[in-house]
Amino acid sequence: MSTSDNAAVEPGMQATTGAVRLPQKLGYGIGAIAYSLPYQIMASFFLFFVTAILKVPPTIAGTIVAISVFWDAITDPWIGALSDRTRSARFGRRHQFLLLGGIGTALGSWFLWSISPQTDMVTKIVLLLIAVLFTKTMNTFYGAPYYALGGTISRDYDVRSSLQGWRAAFHVIGMILALVGTQIVFFRSTPEFPRGQLNPAAYPATGIAVAVITVLVALIAYALIPKDHGDEDTAGGQAPGALLQVQAALSNKSFRAILLVIFIIEVSFQITVSLGTHVNTFTYHLTGPQMGILGLSLLGMSVISQPFWVFMCRRFEKRSALILGMLLGLVGFVGMPWAHVGLGWLPIDAPSTVLTLSLFSMVAGIGNGAFMSIPFSMVADATDEGRLDTDHQQEGLYFGLYTFAYKLGISVSVFIGGILLRLIGFVSGASEQSAQTAYLLAIAPTWLLMLATPVILWAIMGYRIDRKKHALTLAMLDEKSGKA
């Protein structure tokens, strides 16, 4: 089996070797922006938008977000499996979903961020729930099949790491557009709103920009990513029912391990993301552009670190690289609030504050970079083991279950975040918070991170696929299909 990164793969053909052309890697990478940009905008600003701009009580806001993310999560396996079963001479198994999901996500984003603060409370709550459910459903119609394509373009163990590195880099570029671009362009300081993130007029403009970029990127991805026409299933005939497919996937021990890892990671780490704007606004007293610098330091290192993580996967296996990434992320995400707030080693409200915060963000960004790419490559390898056991090609289901675990973790995290805001005394709509609330906004999430660390390490050790085991799996698959 060839492992060349540069040999040609004809458009519209299922790639069964490591051969992936640069334009196809680029197309797959760019496609991540249409998923990550609208998703990250919601993940980072929705709770702040709902509580600080629309003035919805924190518990209700957290419940809306948790419901939407849970709904988003349970649709992933279904839509992924649907793309596995779809057959089209023109679109293959996935590309029609890229078009539908991209356009739908754009429309939902435009509507969501245009909800007015002047609307009465009951109507606001109803509109928010409808808008966020629609937007996230369309985002899943794009995202689940898109991720599945990352498992079908190449079967090669190391090329998959490279391919996911490209996807992760552009995924983070989408996050940079969401976080840094929004804060610099739309959250600019004005005489009326020195902290531009408190300006209600900034959010409708953000929604329009997200909609336009999402549509354009989805069209580029549609044009450049090779269509997945699929291999014939070894067993032939109809695939088993949905419940049996899920049960078969979950019987894969390594796949179960990576699901558990990402769930716990999101429950513990995502609180720092969902409350990040609150912390930066009310604890560190940052302006929109200053938050942009902080976000750029984290996300920029997530992009820059991708070649490092590809190298680490080749040198030390994927599981070991992921453990290193988690430890680096922990140093950054926990060290930042404790150094500035918990222990008072570094000042806040000082000219040097943005710099010292950014240094911790850079360390966290390197660790974050590992989780942007490595788990997806691990899931792709697990799909091959699953096919060996079931004789059915189910990348969509596997990646759908992975994103289900990912989003379920976020749902739990955001729900906890809403409760946490209430417990620490956060006042919705207030331009300032008490000193105790500002302190707990920064410190309380770190307690969960530290408690979760040993559990995450234990879960990672359950992933047992390495380069040699994967090569044996591919050989056995080829033997079954008569390619040996």
C-alpha positions in Angstrom: 0.0 0.0 0.0 1.4 3.4 -1.0 1.9 6.0 1.8 2.9 8.8 -0.5 1.4 12.2 0.4 1.7 13.5 -3.2 0.3 10.8 -5.6 -2.9 11.6 -7.4 -6.4 10.7 -6.3 -8.9 11.2 -9.0 -11.9 13.4 -8.0 -15.0 11.5 -7.2 -13.2 8.3 -6.3 -12.9 6.7 -2.9 -9.3 6.9 -1.7 -8.0 3.6 -0.4 -4.3 4.5 0.0 -2.3 7.2 1.5 -2.3 9.2 -1.7 -3.8 12.6 -1.3 -3.0 15.6 -3.5 -2.3 19.0 -2.0 -5.5 20.7 -3.5 -7.6 18.0 -1.9 -5.9 18.4 1.5 -6.4 22.2 1.1 -10.1 21.8 0.2 -10.7 19.5 3.1 -8.9 21.9 5.4 -10.7 25.0 4.2 -14.1 23.2 4.7 -13.6 23.2 8.4 -14.2 27.0 8.5 -17.9 26.5 7.5 -18.3 24.4 10.6 -16.0 26.0 13.2 -16.8 29.7 12.5 -20.6 29.6 13.3 -20.1 26.9 15.9 -17.4 28.9 17.8 -19.4 32.1 17.6 -22.2 30.3 19.4 -19.9 28.5 21.8 -18.1 31.7 22.8 -20.6 34.5 22.7 -24.1 33.0 22.9 -24.3 32.7 26.7 -22.9 36.2 27.0 -25.2 37.6 24.4 -28.2 36.0 26.1 -27.4 37.1 29.6 -25.6 40.4 29.2 -27.3 41.8 26.0 -30.8 40.2 26.0 -30.8 40.1 29.8 -32.2 36.6 30.1 -31.7 35.1 33.6 -28.6 32.9 33.7 -30.3 29.7 34.7 -32.8 30.0 31.8 -30.0 31.0 29.4 -27.9 28.0 30.5 -30.9 25.7 30.1 -31.5 27.0 26.5 -27.9 26.4 25.6 -27.8 22.9 27.2 -31.0 21.9 25.4 -29.7 23.1 22.1 -26.3 21.4 22.5 -27.9 18.1 23.6 -30.2 18.2 20.6 -27.2 19.0 18.4 -25.4 16.1 19.9 -28.1 13.5 19.4 -28.6 14.4 15.7 -24.9 13.8 14.9 -25.0 9.9 14.9 -28.3 9.9 12.9 -27.1 12.4 10.3 -23.7 10.6 10.1 -25.3 7.3 9.6 -27.7 8.8 7.0 -24.7 9.9 5.0 -23.3 6.4 5.2 -26.4 5.0 3.6 -26.8 7.8 1.0 -25.9 6.8 -2.6 -25.8 9.3 -5.5 -23.9 9.2 -8.8 -23.6 13.0 -8.7 -23.0 13.7 -5.0 -21.5 10.5 -3.6 -22.4 9.9 0.0 -21.7 13.2 1.6 -21.5 16.2 -0.7 -25.2 17.0 -0.8 -25.0 17.4 2.9 -22.3 20.0 2.6 -24.5 22.2 0.4 -27.7 21.8 2.5 -25.9 22.2 5.8 -23.7 25.2 4.7 -26.7 27.2 3.4 -28.9 26.3 6.4 -26.2 27.2 8.9 -25.8 30.6 7.2 -29.5 31.4 7.4 -29.8 30.3 11.0 -26.7 32.4 12.0 -28.2 35.5 10.4 -31.5 35.1 12.3 -30.0 34.1 15.6 -27.8 37.1 16.2 -30.6 39.5 14.9 -32.9 38.9 17.9 -33.6 42.3 19.5 -33.1 43.1 23.2 -36.3 45.1 23.0 -38.4 42.0 22.4 -40.5 40.9 25.4 -38.9 38.2 27.6 -41.2 35.2 26.6 -40.8 35.9 22.9 -37.0 36.3 23.3 -36.8 32.9 25.0 -38.9 31.2 22.3 -37.0 32.8 19.4 -33.7 32.0 21.0 -34.6 28.3 21.3 -36.0 28.0 17.8 -33.0 29.9 16.2 -30.3 28.0 18.0 -31.9 24.6 17.4 -32.3 25.3 13.7 -28.7 26.7 13.4 -27.1 23.8 15.2 -29.1 21.2 13.3 -28.0 22.7 10.0 -24.4 22.9 11.3 -24.6 19.1 12.0 -25.9 18.4 8.5 -22.7 20.0 7.3 -20.3 18.8 10.0 -21.1 15.1 10.5 -20.6 14.2 6.8 -17.7 16.5 6.5 -15.8 14.8 9.4 -16.7 11.4 7.9 -14.9 12.5 4.7 -11.7 12.8 6.7 -11.9 9.0 7.3 -12.5 8.1 3.7 -10.0 10.2 1.8 -7.1 8.0 3.0 -6.6 4.9 5.1 -2.9 5.5 5.8 -2.1 5.8 9.5 0.3 8.8 9.2 -1.4 10.5 6.2 -4.6 10.6 8.3 -2.6 12.6 11.0 -1.4 15.0 8.3 -4.9 15.4 6.8 -6.4 16.1 10.2 -3.6 18.6 10.8 -4.8 20.5 7.8 -8.4 20.3 9.0 -7.4 21.4 12.5 -5.4 24.3 11.2 -8.3 25.7 9.2 -10.7 24.8 12.0 -8.7 27.1 14.3 -8.6 29.7 11.6 -12.4 29.7 11.7 -12.2 30.0 15.5 -9.8 33.0 15.1 -12.3 34.6 12.7 -15.0 34.0 15.3 -13.1 35.2 18.4 -10.4 37.6 17.2 -12.2 38.9 14.1 -15.4 39.5 16.0 -13.7 41.3 18.8 -11.5 43.5 16.6 -14.1 44.3 13.9 -17.5 44.3 15.7 -16.6 44.7 19.3 -14.6 48.0 18.9 -14.8 50.5 21.7 -17.1 53.5 21.3 -17.8 56.5 23.5 -21.1 54.9 24.6 -19.6 51.3 24.9 -15.9 51.4 25.9 -16.2 47.6 26.1 -17.6 46.9 22.7 -18.9 43.5 23.6 -21.6 45.2 25.5 -22.9 47.0 22.4 -26.2 45.4 21.2 -25.6 46.7 17.6 -22.5 44.5 17.2 -24.3 41.2 17.2 -26.6 41.5 14.1 -23.6 42.6 12.0 -21.7 39.6 13.3 -24.5 37.3 12.2 -24.4 38.7 8.6 -20.7 38.3 8.3 -20.8 34.7 9.6 -23.6 33.8 7.1 -21.6 35.1 4.1 -18.4 33.4 5.0 -20.1 30.1 5.8 -21.8 29.9 2.4 -18.6 30.8 0.5 -16.5 28.2 2.3 -19.1 25.4 2.0 -19.1 26.0 -1.8 -15.2 25.8 -1.9 -15.3 22.6 0.1 -17.9 21.1 -2.2 -15.8 21.8 -5.2 -12.4 20.6 -3.9 -13.0 17.6 -1.6 -13.0 14.3 -3.4 -16.5 12.7 -3.5 -17.0 9.6 -1.4 -18.7 6.9 -3.5 -17.7 4.3 -1.0 -16.3 0.8 -1.2 -18.7 -2.1 -1.4 -19.4 -3.5 2.0 -17.7 -6.9 2.5 -20.8 -8.5 3.8 -23.1 -7.2 1.1 -26.8 -6.6 1.5 -28.5 -4.1 3.8 -26.7 -2.6 6.8 -28.1 -3.5 10.2 -30.6 -1.2 12.0 -29.5 2.0 13.6 -29.5 0.6 17.2 -27.5 -2.4 16.2 -25.0 -0.2 14.3 -24.5 2.0 17.4 -24.1 -1.1 19.6 -21.5 -2.5 17.3 -19.6 0.7 17.2 -19.6 1.0 21.0 -18.3 -2.6 21.3 -15.0 -1.2 19.9 -12.9 -0.7 23.1 -10.5 1.8 21.6 -13.4 3.8 20.1 -15.2 3.8 23.5 -12.0 5.1 25.1 -11.7 8.1 22.8 -15.4 8.9 23.3 -15.0 8.9 27.1 -11.9 11.1 26.8 -13.5 13.7 24.7 -16.7 13.8 26.8 -14.7 14.4 30.0 -12.4 16.9 28.3 -15.4 18.9 27.1 -17.2 18.8 30.5 -14.2 20.1 32.3 -12.4 22.4 29.8 -15.4 23.9 28.0 -16.5 25.8 31.0 -13.4 28.0 30.6 -14.5 28.7 27.0 -18.2 29.3 27.7 -17.4 31.7 30.6 -14.3 33.1 28.9 -16.0 36.3 27.8 -17.4 36.8 31.3 -14.0 36.3 32.9 -12.2 38.6 30.4 -14.9 41.3 30.8 -15.5 41.3 34.6 -12.3 39.8 36.1 -9.5 41.0 33.8 -11.4 44.1 32.6 -10.3 43.6 29.0 -11.7 45.5 26.0 -12.8 43.7 22.8 -9.5 44.2 21.0 -7.5 43.0 24.1 -9.7 39.9 24.2 -8.9 39.5 20.5 -5.1 39.5 21.3 -5.7 36.9 24.0 -7.7 34.7 21.7 -5.2 35.1 18.9 -2.4 33.9 21.1 -4.3 30.7 22.0 -5.7 29.9 18.6 -2.6 31.0 16.7 -0.5 28.5 18.7 -3.2 25.9 18.0 -2.5 26.4 14.3 1.3 26.8 14.5 1.6 23.6 16.6 -0.1 21.3 14.0 3.2 20.2 12.3 4.6 19.5 15.8 1.7 17.2 16.7 1.9 15.4 13.3 5.6 14.8 14.1 4.7 13.6 17.6 2.2 11.2 16.3 4.7 9.7 14.0 7.4 9.6 16.6 5.6 8.5 19.7 2.1 7.3 18.6 -1.1 9.2 18.8 -2.1 8.2 22.3 1.2 9.5 23.8 0.9 12.8 21.9 -2.6 13.3 23.1 -1.5 12.9 26.8 1.2 15.5 26.3 -1.3 17.9 24.7 -3.7 17.5 27.7 -0.9 18.3 30.2 0.2 21.4 28.3 -3.4 22.6 28.1 -3.8 22.1 31.8 -0.7 24.2 32.5 -2.1 27.1 30.4 -5.8 27.0 31.4 -5.2 26.5 35.1 -2.0 28.5 35.4 -3.5 31.7 33.9 -6.2 32.4 36.6 -4.1 31.1 39.5 -1.1 33.2 38.6 -3.2 36.4 38.2 -6.1 35.9 40.5 -5.7 32.9 42.8 -2.2 33.5 44.0 -1.7 37.1 42.9 1.8 36.5 41.4 1.0 38.6 38.3 -1.1 41.8 38.3 -4.4 42.5 36.6 -5.4 46.0 35.4 -1.7 46.6 34.6 -0.1 47.4 31.2 1.6 44.0 31.3 -1.6 42.1 32.0 -2.5 41.3 28.3 1.1 40.1 27.7 1.2 37.8 30.8 -2.3 36.4 30.0 -1.2 35.8 26.4 1.9 33.8 27.5 -0.4 31.4 29.4 -2.8 31.3 26.4 0.1 30.3 24.1 0.9 27.3 26.2 -2.8 26.4 26.4 -3.0 26.8 22.6 -0.2 24.3 22.0 -2.1 21.8 24.1 -5.4 22.7 22.5 -3.8 22.0 19.1 -3.4 18.3 19.9 -7.1 18.0 20.6 -8.0 19.8 17.4 -6.5 17.0 15.2 -5.3 13.9 17.0 -8.6 12.5 18.2 -10.1 12.7 14.8 -7.3 10.7 13.3 -7.8 8.2 16.1 -11.5 7.9 15.3 -10.7 7.3 11.6 -8.4 4.4 12.6 -11.1 3.0 14.8 -13.5 2.9 11.9 -11.3 0.5 10.2 -11.4 -1.9 13.2 -15.2 -1.5 13.2 -15.4 -2.4 9.5 -13.3 -5.5 10.2 -15.8 -6.6 12.8 -19.0 -5.7 11.0 -18.1 -5.7 7.3 -19.8 -2.4 6.9 -18.3 1.0 6.1 -19.6 3.5 8.8 -17.3 6.5 9.0 -20.4 8.8 9.3 -21.7 6.8 12.3 -18.4 6.8 14.0 -17.7 10.5 13.6 -21.3 11.2 14.4 -20.9 9.3 17.7 -17.7 11.2 18.4 -19.2 14.6 17.9 -22.2 13.4 20.0 -19.8 12.7 22.9 -18.1 16.0 22.2 -21.3 18.0 22.1 -22.9 16.2 25.0 -19.8 17.2 27.1 -20.3 20.8 26.0 -24.0 20.6 26.9 -23.2 19.4 30.4 -20.5 22.0 30.7 -22.6 24.9 29.6 -25.5 23.8 31.9 -23.0 23.7 34.8 -21.7 27.1 33.6 -25.2 28.6 33.9 -25.6 27.1 37.4 -22.2 28.4 38.3 -23.0 31.9 37.3 -26.0 31.8 39.6 -24.0 30.3 42.5 -21.2 32.8 42.4 -23.7 35.7 42.3 -23.4 36.9 38.7 -25.9 39.7 38.0 -27.4 39.7 34.4 -27.2 43.0 32.6 -24.8 44.6 35.1 -21.8 46.5 33.7 -19.7 45.4 36.7 -19.7 42.4 39.1 -18.7 42.2 42.8 -15.1 41.4 43.6 -16.0 38.0 45.0 -17.9 37.2 41.8 -15.0 38.3 39.6 -12.7 36.1 41.6 -14.8 33.0 41.4 -15.5 33.5 37.7 -11.8 32.9 37.1 -11.0 30.3 39.8 -14.0 28.1 40.1 -13.7 26.4 36.6 -10.1 25.4 37.5 -11.3 23.1 40.3 -13.2 21.0 37.9 -10.2 20.8 35.5 -7.9 19.5 38.2 -10.4 17.0 39.5 -10.9 15.6 35.9 -7.3 15.2 35.0 -6.6 11.7 36.5 -9.9 10.4 35.0 -8.9 11.7 31.6 -5.5 10.1 31.8 -7.1 6.8 32.8 -9.5 7.0 29.9 -6.8 7.7 27.3 -4.9 4.6 28.3 -7.9 2.5 27.1 -7.1 3.4 23.5 -5.0 0.6 22.1 -4.6 1.2 18.4 -1.0 1.9 17.3 0.7 1.9 13.9 1.4 -1.9 13.9 -2.1 -2.9 14.9 -3.6 -0.6 12.3 -1.4 -2.0 9.6 -2.6 -5.5 10.5 -6.2 -4.3 10.4 -5.8 -2.9 6.9 -4.1 -6.1 5.7 -7.0 -8.2 7.0 -9.6 -5.9 5.4 -7.7 -6.2 2.1 -7.7 -9.9 2.4 -11.5 -10.0 3.1 -12.2 -7.8 0.1 -9.9 -9.8 -2.2 -7.3 -7.0 -2.6 -4.5 -8.8 -0.8 
